[in-house]
Amino acid sequence: MDPHTGALAWLAQGSAANLLDRLVDRALEGPPLSPAWPRPGRAPAGTVEIAVRHHATAKGRTPVILTLQEDRGDTHTVFSAVLGHTTRVALPDGGYFGAAMVVDPDGRRLRGIGWSRLTVTARRTSPCVISSRRPTAPVMLQLGLRKADGTPLFRL
C-alpha cells in the first residue's frame, strides 16, 4: 500500500461503520464545530484552511469525511465537513497528509476520494485544496475500506 494512503486505511479499521454514520450525521446537522487536533504541539500552532472540491456538481449539503495524519508520526484525527465549505483547523507546525472522502447523505455510497500533502507554519494560515475523484474498485481494495467482517464499507 502506498504510504500516503495510511490516513484512509486508518479510518477503515476498527468501528469505521459506526464512525462513518456519526460523521455523516454531524456534517448534515448544521455548521460544523471547529475540529481539534488530538494533542498539543511543542511549537505555536498554525491554521490550515481545507476545502474539498469534487469533479461532479453536488446538490445540497454533501458530507465529507476528512482525515489528517502527521507525516512522521502516528497521530491521526478524523472529522466531518461539507463539500465546498472551508474548514479551519489549528495544528502544530509541520507536515501532514490530508485525505477526503465525499459520501452521499445516506452515508453508504462513496462519491469521491482524494488526498493532498499540507504544510502548516506556526502563526500563519495555510490554504489546502483537496480535489476528489470517483473511486474505483481496485482503489477501494488497496485502501482497505472494508468492515471487520470483510464487506465493503461503501457502495460505488
mmCIF file of the C-alpha atoms, coordinates in Angstrom:
data_MODEL
# 
_entry.id   MODEL 
# 
loop_
_atom_site.group_PDB 
_atom_site.id 
_atom_site.type_symbol 
_atom_site.label_atom_id 
_atom_site.label_alt_id 
_atom_site.label_comp_id 
_atom_site.label_asym_id 
_atom_site.label_entity_id 
_atom_site.label_seq_id 
_atom_site.pdbx_PDB_ins_code 
_atom_site.Cartn_x 
_atom_site.Cartn_y 
_atom_site.Cartn_z 
_atom_site.occupancy 
_atom_site.B_iso_or_equiv 
_atom_site.pdbx_formal_charge 
_atom_site.auth_seq_id 
_atom_site.auth_comp_id 
_atom_site.auth_asym_id 
_atom_site.auth_atom_id 
_atom_site.pdbx_PDB_model_num 
ATOM 1   C CA . MET A 1 1   ? 0.000   0.000  0.000   1.00 0.00 ? 1   MET A CA 1 
ATOM 2   C CA . ASP A 1 2   ? 1.202   3.496  -0.788  1.00 0.00 ? 2   ASP A CA 1 
ATOM 3   C CA . PRO A 1 3   ? 2.358   5.157  2.466   1.00 0.00 ? 3   PRO A CA 1 
ATOM 4   C CA . HIS A 1 4   ? 0.245   8.211  1.646   1.00 0.00 ? 4   HIS A CA 1 
ATOM 5   C CA . THR A 1 5   ? -2.980  6.238  1.940   1.00 0.00 ? 5   THR A CA 1 
ATOM 6   C CA . GLY A 1 6   ? -2.446  5.474  5.627   1.00 0.00 ? 6   GLY A CA 1 
ATOM 7   C CA . ALA A 1 7   ? -4.958  8.082  6.740   1.00 0.00 ? 7   ALA A CA 1 
ATOM 8   C CA . LEU A 1 8   ? -7.733  6.454  4.731   1.00 0.00 ? 8   LEU A CA 1 
ATOM 9   C CA . ALA A 1 9   ? -6.749  2.956  5.785   1.00 0.00 ? 9   ALA A CA 1 
ATOM 10  C CA . TRP A 1 10  ? -6.754  4.080  9.417   1.00 0.00 ? 10  TRP A CA 1 
ATOM 11  C CA . LEU A 1 11  ? -10.368 5.215  9.062   1.00 0.00 ? 11  LEU A CA 1 
ATOM 12  C CA . ALA A 1 12  ? -11.342 1.801  7.726   1.00 0.00 ? 12  ALA A CA 1 
ATOM 13  C CA . GLN A 1 13  ? -10.004 -0.009 10.779  1.00 0.00 ? 13  GLN A CA 1 
ATOM 14  C CA . GLY A 1 14  ? -11.961 -0.618 13.957  1.00 0.00 ? 14  GLY A CA 1 
ATOM 15  C CA . SER A 1 15  ? -15.503 0.664  14.167  1.00 0.00 ? 15  SER A CA 1 
ATOM 16  C CA . ALA A 1 16  ? -15.449 2.505  10.857  1.00 0.00 ? 16  ALA A CA 1 
ATOM 17  C CA . ALA A 1 17  ? -19.106 1.857  10.107  1.00 0.00 ? 17  ALA A CA 1 
ATOM 18  C CA . ASN A 1 18  ? -20.297 3.480  13.352  1.00 0.00 ? 18  ASN A CA 1 
ATOM 19  C CA . LEU A 1 19  ? -17.804 6.317  12.997  1.00 0.00 ? 19  LEU A CA 1 
ATOM 20  C CA . LEU A 1 20  ? -18.939 6.893  9.425   1.00 0.00 ? 20  LEU A CA 1 
ATOM 21  C CA . ASP A 1 21  ? -22.586 7.152  10.457  1.00 0.00 ? 21  ASP A CA 1 
ATOM 22  C CA . ARG A 1 22  ? -21.767 9.673  13.214  1.00 0.00 ? 22  ARG A CA 1 
ATOM 23  C CA . LEU A 1 23  ? -19.593 11.793 10.929  1.00 0.00 ? 23  LEU A CA 1 
ATOM 24  C CA . VAL A 1 24  ? -22.209 11.938 8.160   1.00 0.00 ? 24  VAL A CA 1 
ATOM 25  C CA . ASP A 1 25  ? -24.902 12.864 10.698  1.00 0.00 ? 25  ASP A CA 1 
ATOM 26  C CA . ARG A 1 26  ? -22.669 15.572 12.161  1.00 0.00 ? 26  ARG A CA 1 
ATOM 27  C CA . ALA A 1 27  ? -21.958 17.072 8.728   1.00 0.00 ? 27  ALA A CA 1 
ATOM 28  C CA . LEU A 1 28  ? -25.665 17.242 7.902   1.00 0.00 ? 28  LEU A CA 1 
ATOM 29  C CA . GLU A 1 29  ? -26.805 18.677 11.264  1.00 0.00 ? 29  GLU A CA 1 
ATOM 30  C CA . GLY A 1 30  ? -25.518 22.180 10.728  1.00 0.00 ? 30  GLY A CA 1 
ATOM 31  C CA . PRO A 1 31  ? -22.403 24.274 10.855  1.00 0.00 ? 31  PRO A CA 1 
ATOM 32  C CA . PRO A 1 32  ? -19.509 22.074 11.906  1.00 0.00 ? 32  PRO A CA 1 
ATOM 33  C CA . LEU A 1 33  ? -17.695 22.676 15.151  1.00 0.00 ? 33  LEU A CA 1 
ATOM 34  C CA . SER A 1 34  ? -14.049 23.648 14.954  1.00 0.00 ? 34  SER A CA 1 
ATOM 35  C CA . PRO A 1 35  ? -12.094 20.393 14.734  1.00 0.00 ? 35  PRO A CA 1 
ATOM 36  C CA . ALA A 1 36  ? -9.452  19.787 17.379  1.00 0.00 ? 36  ALA A CA 1 
ATOM 37  C CA . TRP A 1 37  ? -6.073  18.132 16.954  1.00 0.00 ? 37  TRP A CA 1 
ATOM 38  C CA . PRO A 1 38  ? -5.656  15.228 19.424  1.00 0.00 ? 38  PRO A CA 1 
ATOM 39  C CA . ARG A 1 39  ? -2.534  16.508 21.161  1.00 0.00 ? 39  ARG A CA 1 
ATOM 40  C CA . PRO A 1 40  ? -0.947  19.900 21.784  1.00 0.00 ? 40  PRO A CA 1 
ATOM 41  C CA . GLY A 1 41  ? 2.190   20.731 19.838  1.00 0.00 ? 41  GLY A CA 1 
ATOM 42  C CA . ARG A 1 42  ? 5.542   21.817 21.181  1.00 0.00 ? 42  ARG A CA 1 
ATOM 43  C CA . ALA A 1 43  ? 5.612   24.859 18.911  1.00 0.00 ? 43  ALA A CA 1 
ATOM 44  C CA . PRO A 1 44  ? 2.962   27.540 18.385  1.00 0.00 ? 44  PRO A CA 1 
ATOM 45  C CA . ALA A 1 45  ? 0.106   26.371 16.241  1.00 0.00 ? 45  ALA A CA 1 
ATOM 46  C CA . GLY A 1 46  ? -0.683  27.428 12.733  1.00 0.00 ? 46  GLY A CA 1 
ATOM 47  C CA . THR A 1 47  ? -4.002  27.267 10.929  1.00 0.00 ? 47  THR A CA 1 
ATOM 48  C CA . VAL A 1 48  ? -4.844  25.295 7.824   1.00 0.00 ? 48  VAL A CA 1 
ATOM 49  C CA . GLU A 1 49  ? -7.916  26.084 5.742   1.00 0.00 ? 49  GLU A CA 1 
ATOM 50  C CA . ILE A 1 50  ? -9.058  22.912 3.988   1.00 0.00 ? 50  ILE A CA 1 
ATOM 51  C CA . ALA A 1 51  ? -11.519 22.985 1.088   1.00 0.00 ? 51  ALA A CA 1 
ATOM 52  C CA . VAL A 1 52  ? -12.646 19.853 -0.739  1.00 0.00 ? 52  VAL A CA 1 
ATOM 53  C CA . ARG A 1 53  ? -13.641 20.038 -4.392  1.00 0.00 ? 53  ARG A CA 1 
ATOM 54  C CA . HIS A 1 54  ? -15.318 17.288 -6.386  1.00 0.00 ? 54  HIS A CA 1 
ATOM 55  C CA . HIS A 1 55  ? -15.284 16.696 -10.145 1.00 0.00 ? 55  HIS A CA 1 
ATOM 56  C CA . ALA A 1 56  ? -19.093 16.447 -10.305 1.00 0.00 ? 56  ALA A CA 1 
ATOM 57  C CA . THR A 1 57  ? -21.557 19.012 -9.071  1.00 0.00 ? 57  THR A CA 1 
ATOM 58  C CA . ALA A 1 58  ? -23.238 18.008 -5.833  1.00 0.00 ? 58  ALA A CA 1 
ATOM 59  C CA . LYS A 1 59  ? -26.672 19.111 -4.708  1.00 0.00 ? 59  LYS A CA 1 
ATOM 60  C CA . GLY A 1 60  ? -27.413 20.320 -1.207  1.00 0.00 ? 60  GLY A CA 1 
ATOM 61  C CA . ARG A 1 61  ? -25.172 19.608 1.744   1.00 0.00 ? 61  ARG A CA 1 
ATOM 62  C CA . THR A 1 62  ? -22.871 16.790 0.740   1.00 0.00 ? 62  THR A CA 1 
ATOM 63  C CA . PRO A 1 63  ? -20.913 15.337 3.672   1.00 0.00 ? 63  PRO A CA 1 
ATOM 64  C CA . VAL A 1 64  ? -17.154 14.944 3.510   1.00 0.00 ? 64  VAL A CA 1 
ATOM 65  C CA . ILE A 1 65  ? -15.040 12.907 5.908   1.00 0.00 ? 65  ILE A CA 1 
ATOM 66  C CA . LEU A 1 66  ? -11.604 14.467 6.404   1.00 0.00 ? 66  LEU A CA 1 
ATOM 67  C CA . THR A 1 67  ? -8.682  12.591 7.911   1.00 0.00 ? 67  THR A CA 1 
ATOM 68  C CA . LEU A 1 68  ? -5.393  14.226 8.911   1.00 0.00 ? 68  LEU A CA 1 
ATOM 69  C CA . GLN A 1 69  ? -2.203  12.337 9.708   1.00 0.00 ? 69  GLN A CA 1 
ATOM 70  C CA . GLU A 1 70  ? 1.218   13.610 10.769  1.00 0.00 ? 70  GLU A CA 1 
ATOM 71  C CA . ASP A 1 71  ? 3.998   12.936 8.263   1.00 0.00 ? 71  ASP A CA 1 
ATOM 72  C CA . ARG A 1 72  ? 6.439   11.477 10.770  1.00 0.00 ? 72  ARG A CA 1 
ATOM 73  C CA . GLY A 1 73  ? 4.093   10.351 13.462  1.00 0.00 ? 73  GLY A CA 1 
ATOM 74  C CA . ASP A 1 74  ? 1.201   8.110  14.247  1.00 0.00 ? 74  ASP A CA 1 
ATOM 75  C CA . THR A 1 75  ? -1.224  10.824 15.363  1.00 0.00 ? 75  THR A CA 1 
ATOM 76  C CA . HIS A 1 76  ? -4.447  10.881 13.328  1.00 0.00 ? 76  HIS A CA 1 
ATOM 77  C CA . THR A 1 77  ? -7.736  12.677 13.567  1.00 0.00 ? 77  THR A CA 1 
ATOM 78  C CA . VAL A 1 78  ? -10.946 12.412 11.598  1.00 0.00 ? 78  VAL A CA 1 
ATOM 79  C CA . PHE A 1 79  ? -13.753 14.949 11.364  1.00 0.00 ? 79  PHE A CA 1 
ATOM 80  C CA . SER A 1 80  ? -16.709 15.866 9.198   1.00 0.00 ? 80  SER A CA 1 
ATOM 81  C CA . ALA A 1 81  ? -17.054 18.742 6.771   1.00 0.00 ? 81  ALA A CA 1 
ATOM 82  C CA . VAL A 1 82  ? -19.346 19.844 3.951   1.00 0.00 ? 82  VAL A CA 1 
ATOM 83  C CA . LEU A 1 83  ? -18.339 19.739 0.291   1.00 0.00 ? 83  LEU A CA 1 
ATOM 84  C CA . GLY A 1 84  ? -17.318 23.180 -0.975  1.00 0.00 ? 84  GLY A CA 1 
ATOM 85  C CA . HIS A 1 85  ? -17.100 24.723 2.500   1.00 0.00 ? 85  HIS A CA 1 
ATOM 86  C CA . THR A 1 86  ? -13.811 25.732 4.076   1.00 0.00 ? 86  THR A CA 1 
ATOM 87  C CA . THR A 1 87  ? -12.801 24.033 7.326   1.00 0.00 ? 87  THR A CA 1 
ATOM 88  C CA . ARG A 1 88  ? -10.237 25.721 9.583   1.00 0.00 ? 88  ARG A CA 1 
ATOM 89  C CA . VAL A 1 89  ? -8.073  23.581 11.843  1.00 0.00 ? 89  VAL A CA 1 
ATOM 90  C CA . ALA A 1 90  ? -5.372  24.717 14.288  1.00 0.00 ? 90  ALA A CA 1 
ATOM 91  C CA . LEU A 1 91  ? -2.400  22.345 14.061  1.00 0.00 ? 91  LEU A CA 1 
ATOM 92  C CA . PRO A 1 92  ? 1.150   22.231 15.395  1.00 0.00 ? 92  PRO A CA 1 
ATOM 93  C CA . ASP A 1 93  ? 3.540   23.322 12.666  1.00 0.00 ? 93  ASP A CA 1 
ATOM 94  C CA . GLY A 1 94  ? 4.852   20.558 10.439  1.00 0.00 ? 94  GLY A CA 1 
ATOM 95  C CA . GLY A 1 95  ? 3.901   18.345 7.522   1.00 0.00 ? 95  GLY A CA 1 
ATOM 96  C CA . TYR A 1 96  ? 0.612   16.480 7.266   1.00 0.00 ? 96  TYR A CA 1 
ATOM 97  C CA . PHE A 1 97  ? -1.266  14.221 4.907   1.00 0.00 ? 97  PHE A CA 1 
ATOM 98  C CA . GLY A 1 98  ? -4.938  15.049 4.395   1.00 0.00 ? 98  GLY A CA 1 
ATOM 99  C CA . ALA A 1 99  ? -7.479  12.671 2.875   1.00 0.00 ? 99  ALA A CA 1 
ATOM 100 C CA . ALA A 1 100 ? -11.092 13.346 1.958   1.00 0.00 ? 100 ALA A CA 1 
ATOM 101 C CA . MET A 1 101 ? -13.999 11.033 1.223   1.00 0.00 ? 101 MET A CA 1 
ATOM 102 C CA . VAL A 1 102 ? -17.122 12.549 -0.362  1.00 0.00 ? 102 VAL A CA 1 
ATOM 103 C CA . VAL A 1 103 ? -20.182 10.478 0.552   1.00 0.00 ? 103 VAL A CA 1 
ATOM 104 C CA . ASP A 1 104 ? -23.871 10.577 -0.284  1.00 0.00 ? 104 ASP A CA 1 
ATOM 105 C CA . PRO A 1 105 ? -26.052 11.919 2.526   1.00 0.00 ? 105 PRO A CA 1 
ATOM 106 C CA . ASP A 1 106 ? -27.312 8.360  3.083   1.00 0.00 ? 106 ASP A CA 1 
ATOM 107 C CA . GLY A 1 107 ? -23.728 7.592  4.091   1.00 0.00 ? 107 GLY A CA 1 
ATOM 108 C CA . ARG A 1 108 ? -23.305 4.391  2.160   1.00 0.00 ? 108 ARG A CA 1 
ATOM 109 C CA . ARG A 1 109 ? -22.206 5.491  -1.338  1.00 0.00 ? 109 ARG A CA 1 
ATOM 110 C CA . LEU A 1 110 ? -18.709 6.835  -1.854  1.00 0.00 ? 110 LEU A CA 1 
ATOM 111 C CA . ARG A 1 111 ? -18.799 9.591  -4.493  1.00 0.00 ? 111 ARG A CA 1 
ATOM 112 C CA . GLY A 1 112 ? -15.238 10.824 -4.359  1.00 0.00 ? 112 GLY A CA 1 
ATOM 113 C CA . ILE A 1 113 ? -11.869 10.270 -2.791  1.00 0.00 ? 113 ILE A CA 1 
ATOM 114 C CA . GLY A 1 114 ? -8.791  12.481 -2.772  1.00 0.00 ? 114 GLY A CA 1 
ATOM 115 C CA . TRP A 1 115 ? -5.705  13.374 -0.792  1.00 0.00 ? 115 TRP A CA 1 
ATOM 116 C CA . SER A 1 116 ? -3.081  16.049 -0.507  1.00 0.00 ? 116 SER A CA 1 
ATOM 117 C CA . ARG A 1 117 ? 0.030   16.942 1.442   1.00 0.00 ? 117 ARG A CA 1 
ATOM 118 C CA . LEU A 1 118 ? -0.117  20.083 3.527   1.00 0.00 ? 118 LEU A CA 1 
ATOM 119 C CA . THR A 1 119 ? 2.430   22.080 5.430   1.00 0.00 ? 119 THR A CA 1 
ATOM 120 C CA . VAL A 1 120 ? 1.478   24.132 8.459   1.00 0.00 ? 120 VAL A CA 1 
ATOM 121 C CA . THR A 1 121 ? 3.639   27.059 9.505   1.00 0.00 ? 121 THR A CA 1 
ATOM 122 C CA . ALA A 1 122 ? 3.440   28.425 13.058  1.00 0.00 ? 122 ALA A CA 1 
ATOM 123 C CA . ARG A 1 123 ? 1.318   31.557 13.431  1.00 0.00 ? 123 ARG A CA 1 
ATOM 124 C CA . ARG A 1 124 ? 0.268   31.529 9.778   1.00 0.00 ? 124 ARG A CA 1 
ATOM 125 C CA . THR A 1 125 ? -2.733  30.379 7.764   1.00 0.00 ? 125 THR A CA 1 
ATOM 126 C CA . SER A 1 126 ? -2.040  27.809 5.070   1.00 0.00 ? 126 SER A CA 1 
ATOM 127 C CA . PRO A 1 127 ? -4.632  27.015 2.374   1.00 0.00 ? 127 PRO A CA 1 
ATOM 128 C CA . CYS A 1 128 ? -5.173  23.438 1.193   1.00 0.00 ? 128 CYS A CA 1 
ATOM 129 C CA . VAL A 1 129 ? -7.487  22.263 -1.579  1.00 0.00 ? 129 VAL A CA 1 
ATOM 130 C CA . ILE A 1 130 ? -8.181  18.546 -1.847  1.00 0.00 ? 130 ILE A CA 1 
ATOM 131 C CA . SER A 1 131 ? -9.531  17.505 -5.238  1.00 0.00 ? 131 SER A CA 1 
ATOM 132 C CA . SER A 1 132 ? -11.562 14.323 -5.167  1.00 0.00 ? 132 SER A CA 1 
ATOM 133 C CA . ARG A 1 133 ? -12.333 11.932 -7.979  1.00 0.00 ? 133 ARG A CA 1 
ATOM 134 C CA . ARG A 1 134 ? -14.641 8.985  -8.376  1.00 0.00 ? 134 ARG A CA 1 
ATOM 135 C CA . PRO A 1 135 ? -13.095 5.903  -6.738  1.00 0.00 ? 135 PRO A CA 1 
ATOM 136 C CA . THR A 1 136 ? -12.584 2.585  -8.487  1.00 0.00 ? 136 THR A CA 1 
ATOM 137 C CA . ALA A 1 137 ? -12.951 -0.907 -7.023  1.00 0.00 ? 137 ALA A CA 1 
ATOM 138 C CA . PRO A 1 138 ? -9.166  -1.587 -7.094  1.00 0.00 ? 138 PRO A CA 1 
ATOM 139 C CA . VAL A 1 139 ? -8.520  1.648  -5.172  1.00 0.00 ? 139 VAL A CA 1 
ATOM 140 C CA . MET A 1 140 ? -11.134 0.670  -2.590  1.00 0.00 ? 140 MET A CA 1 
ATOM 141 C CA . LEU A 1 141 ? -9.440  -2.714 -2.112  1.00 0.00 ? 141 LEU A CA 1 
ATOM 142 C CA . GLN A 1 142 ? -5.986  -1.145 -1.861  1.00 0.00 ? 142 GLN A CA 1 
ATOM 143 C CA . LEU A 1 143 ? -7.157  1.307  0.809   1.00 0.00 ? 143 LEU A CA 1 
ATOM 144 C CA . GLY A 1 144 ? -8.803  -1.421 2.856   1.00 0.00 ? 144 GLY A CA 1 
ATOM 145 C CA . LEU A 1 145 ? -12.161 0.340  3.070   1.00 0.00 ? 145 LEU A CA 1 
ATOM 146 C CA . ARG A 1 146 ? -13.924 -2.706 4.482   1.00 0.00 ? 146 ARG A CA 1 
ATOM 147 C CA . LYS A 1 147 ? -15.781 -3.530 7.678   1.00 0.00 ? 147 LYS A CA 1 
ATOM 148 C CA . ALA A 1 148 ? -14.395 -6.026 10.174  1.00 0.00 ? 148 ALA A CA 1 
ATOM 149 C CA . ASP A 1 149 ? -16.418 -8.846 8.542   1.00 0.00 ? 149 ASP A CA 1 
ATOM 150 C CA . GLY A 1 150 ? -14.856 -8.099 5.117   1.00 0.00 ? 150 GLY A CA 1 
ATOM 151 C CA . THR A 1 151 ? -17.872 -6.453 3.487   1.00 0.00 ? 151 THR A CA 1 
ATOM 152 C CA . PRO A 1 152 ? -17.285 -3.141 1.700   1.00 0.00 ? 152 PRO A CA 1 
ATOM 153 C CA . LEU A 1 153 ? -17.706 -0.025 3.814   1.00 0.00 ? 153 LEU A CA 1 
ATOM 154 C CA . PHE A 1 154 ? -19.226 1.838  0.832   1.00 0.00 ? 154 PHE A CA 1 
ATOM 155 C CA . ARG A 1 155 ? -21.060 1.150  -2.403  1.00 0.00 ? 155 ARG A CA 1 
ATOM 156 C CA . LEU A 1 156 ? -19.582 2.663  -5.549  1.00 0.00 ? 156 LEU A CA 1 
# 
